[in-house]
Amino acid sequence: MRQIFSHKDWLFCTNSFRYDSPDKPGLFVEDRGFSLKSYTDIITNSNRTNTELALSLSMPLQNTLCSYPTPNHNTLNNSPVRNYINHLLKEISLVSKLIPEERSINYIHWQGEIAQLLTPAEMTEIMYSLNKAFTLQDERKGTYVIELERVPADDAIIALIKGLGFNHICLGTQNRDNAPIDFKFLAEQIKVFRQYGFKTINVRFLTTKHESCKELSKKLEGLIAIDPDTIYLIDEEERESVLSGVEAEDTSQCNCHQEFENRLIQANFKKLNHVKFSKNSSVSKGISGDLIGIGLGATSLIENSFSHNVDQLDQYYQKLELNQLPFGYGGYIKPKYQT
């Protein structure tokens, strides 16, 4: 089984409905005959029929890339993060050559650790490069999303994020591995984000193997009380099943997931798909068009196909240094439940 990065939680959130039959995600089934040429051919064909396009940028997890060193004149240009950015910008350039100018980018998603790993100058550099390489919709029309696994301690970073054009926030709630959630802190941060004028603030709530439905229920009540725009109710086993293409066995010993759905609906959250519940009437079901992933281990979803970039850093660098897209493997998405 391929490695599944935890930073794909939001990828699953925003795309799980795409191939529902009904309202259940399809399985990503690898095809050994799916090649880099297959991937680029699908993009070329999609250019003829589709206009808007989504981009998703990923960074390696912090323990993979190494912590960002304290900037100084000796280390800044040679840091692991700087090396990664250089290759990321190379990939952006290669991908942009496949996309005609008349095809606009209407959705950008920065995953996981980006805001924690990059300096303000580096974040600005990447967004500038995206603007230069692609035709981006005006932020008043486009959907530009950034994940924050850990809320920045400095409000200036939040101001920078808004100034770069991001208009939606996705917050991790740190409830993985039964960890406690600091609801007071999250409530304060949601107020700050709203003061900066973000269109929506979204939170992730994970339901996986757990010892106590009662404790999970308390956490969900805490999230409802802090009043985010959207709550994503994610079954981690289902997510891993979708991304790996391996059917999960139904070993659930409780029906609390369904109870959580009912509670969200009772609290005036509208069910948009089987993981997404929102109070905001303007929130869409998810990304309906093509999605191109950029970065280590990134995932692309184009028409009924998927592809993954390589998930080893040395392979990622080697391919880009040969002016090749860092394609790893791909395949097709089939409905999990046939009609």
N, C-alpha and C positions, 0 to 999 in steps of 0.2 A: 504494500500500500504506500502511496506517495505521502510525503510529509505534508501535514495540513497546518498552516500557520494560524495561530489564534487571531492574528489581525484580519482574518477573513470574516469575522463576525458581521461587520457592516456590509461587506459584499453580499453575504447571504441575506441580510435584512433587506437590502435595496433591490435584489434581483430574484428572490426566492419564488415570486409569483409568476415569473415569466413563462414557465412551461407547465403550469398547473393543470391537473386534469382529474377532478376539479379542485382548485384551491389547495393543492399540495405540490411541493417542488419536484421538478424532474431530477433524474440522476445524471451526474456527469460520467459518461462511459467512455473510457479511453479507447482510442483507435490507433493501433501501432502504425497504420499506414498514413496517419495524419501527420503531415510534414510542415516545415516552414513554408514551402511553396503553397501547400493547402491553405495555410493561414493567410498569406498575402493575397492569394487568389480570391478568398472569401471577402477580404476587405475591398478589393478592386470591384468585385461584383456588387457588393453592398453600396459602394459609391454611386452606382448607377440608379439605385432605387430609393435610397434613404438620404436625407439631407442632414439631420441633426445627429450628433455623436456625443457620447460621454467618455471622459478620461478618468482613470483611477490611478493615482500615484502611490507606490508603496516604498517604505524604507525597511531595511532589515530590523529585526528585533534588536534592542539595545545590546543584549549579551552576545549577539552575533557580530555586530559591527564594532564593538568596543565603545566604552563611554567616551563622550566628547571631551577632548583635553582642554585645559584652560588655554584660551588663545594667547599666543605670544608670537613674536617675530620668527622664532625658530620652528614652531610646530604648526602654525596655521595652514601653510600651504601643503604640508605633508601628512596631515591628520587622516585617519581612516575615513572620517566623514567627508572631508574634502575630496578624497579619492573617489568615494562613492558618488558624490554630486557630479563630478566630472563625467563619470560614465553614464549617470542618469541623463545628463544634458545631451550626451551623444545619442542615447536611445530616443530621446524626444526628437532630435533632429532626424534620425532615420525613420521614425514613425510618421513624422509630418510629411515626408516625401511621398507617402502612400495616400495622403488625404488631400483632395483638391481644395482650393481656397473657398469655393462656393459651398463647401460642406462645413457648417458651423458647429462649434462646440457649445452645447447648451447645458452641460453638466460636468463639473469637476469634483473629484473626491480625493482628498488627501488622507491616507490611512494612518492609523495607529500612533507611531512614535515620532512623526515628523516634527511637530511643534516642540517636542522635548529635545530632539537631537540637533536641531539647526539653530544657528544664530539668526537674528533679524535680517542681517545682510544676505544670508544664504537663502532664507525664505523668499525675500524680495527677488533675488537672482533667479530662482526657479520660476516664480510666477511671471517675471519679465520674459523669460525664455519661452514659456508656454504662450504668452501673448504674441511673441514674435514669430513662433513656429506655426501657430494655428489661428483660425478665425474664431475668436471667442465672442459669444453673445454679450451684450451689455449686462452688467450684474443685476439690473432691474428686471431683466427677462430670464437670465440664466440661473441655474441652481448650482451654487458653489459651496461645497460641504467640506468641513474639516473635522476630523476626529480628535478628541482630547481624552486620552486615557488618564492623564493627570492634568488638572486645571493649572495653567501657568500661575506662579506665585506673584508675578509682576503684571499689574493691569496694563502696562504699556504693551505687552505682548498681545493682549486681547485687542487693544486698539490697532496694533499692526495687522492682526488677522482680519479685522474689519476693513482696514484701509487697503489691504491686498485684494479685496473684492469678495471675500467669503461672506455668505449671508445665512448659512445654516450651521448649527453646531451639533455634533454627535458626542455624547458623553458616555464613557464607560462608568459603571457604577461600582466596580471593584467587588462584585459579589461572587466572583469565581472562587472556587475552593471554599465555599461557605464563609468567606471573609465578611466582616461587618461593613455596613455602609454608613458613612458620616452624612446623615440627612441634613443636619444643620448647615454644614459646609456646602453641600450641593444646593440647598435652597438659597443660600447667600450668593452663590455663583450664578444661578439662574437669573436672579435679580440683576446682577451685573451685566450679564449677556443681553438681557432685555433693554437695559439702559443704553447699550451700544447699538441697539436697533437690529439685532439679528432676527430674521423672519421666523425661524423656528429653533427651539432647543429640544433635542431628542435624547432619550436615555435608553440604555440597554439593560434588560433584566434577563438573567440566565436561569433556566430551569434544567437541571441535569440530575444525576443521581444525588439524592440528598437524604439526610437522616430525619428531617422533620418538615412536614408540609406546613405545620403551624408556624415555624420560624420563617419559612419562605413567604408565607402569607403576610406576616408582620412587615417584612421588607417591602413587599408589594404595596401595602397600605402606606408605608413611608414614602415611596415614590409617588403614589397618587397624591399625597398631601403636599408635596413640593411643587406640584402643578406644572410638569413639563408639557410641551405641545404634543409629543408623541412618545409612547412607550413601546419598545420592541420586546416581545416575549419570545425568547429563543430557547429551543430545546437543543442543547449542544450535540446530543447523540444524533438527532435528525440532521443538523448542519453537517456533521462529519460524514454522515451517510450520503448526503447529496454531493459533497465535494469529492468524495472518494469513489462514488459509483457503486458502493457496496450496500445492499439492502440491509437495514438495521433490523435486528430481531426485536419483537415487541416483548420486552421484559418488564414493562412498567408495573409497579405494584400499587399504584394509586392513580386517581383521576384529578389530581390537584391542578394540572395544566388547564384542563377544561374549566375548573372552578375559577382559576385566575382570569381566563378569558371572560367568563360571565361577570366577574367582579369589575373588570375594566369597562365592559359595556354598561354595567349599572352605574359606573362613575362618569358616564357620558363620553367615553372614548369610543369612537366609531371604528369598527373592524374593517380595515382596508384590504388586508390579506391575512393569511393565517399567522403571521408574526407581528403585523404592524397595526397599532391601535392609536388613533389620533383624535384630539379635540379640535384641531384646526381644519376647517372645511376646505382650505385651499391646498392641503397636502395631497400629493399624488400617491398612487398605489406603489410607485417605484420607478426604476429606470425601464422604459418600454423600448427604447431604441438600442443601437449597438453600443457596446462598452469596450474600450481598449485599455488594458492594464499596462502600466509602465513601471519598471522597477523589478527588484529581486523577487521572484516568486509571484509576480503579479498575474492576475487572471483576466482574460479577455472573453467577452460573450458577444458573438456576432451571428445574427440570425439563429440557426439551431445548432451552432457549434460553440465549443469553448477551446481555449488554449491557455497553457501555463508557461510563463517564463521559467528558466532554470532556477533552482532554489539553492544552488551552491555559489558562494560569492566569487570564487576563482573562475568558475565556468561563465558566470555573468560577465566578468571583466574580459576574459579571453575572447568571447564571441564579439563583444562590442569593439575591442581593439582590432578585430578583423573586419570591421564595418558590417557585421552581421547582427540582425535582431537576435536577442537572447532567448529564442524559442526553445522550450524544453520538450513539451509533449502536448497533445490535444486530442480532441474527439468530438462526440456529439451528445446532445442532451435529449434524453428520451423521457416521456411521461412516466412518473412513478406509478400512476394508477391509470390503466387503459380504460377508455369509455367503450 
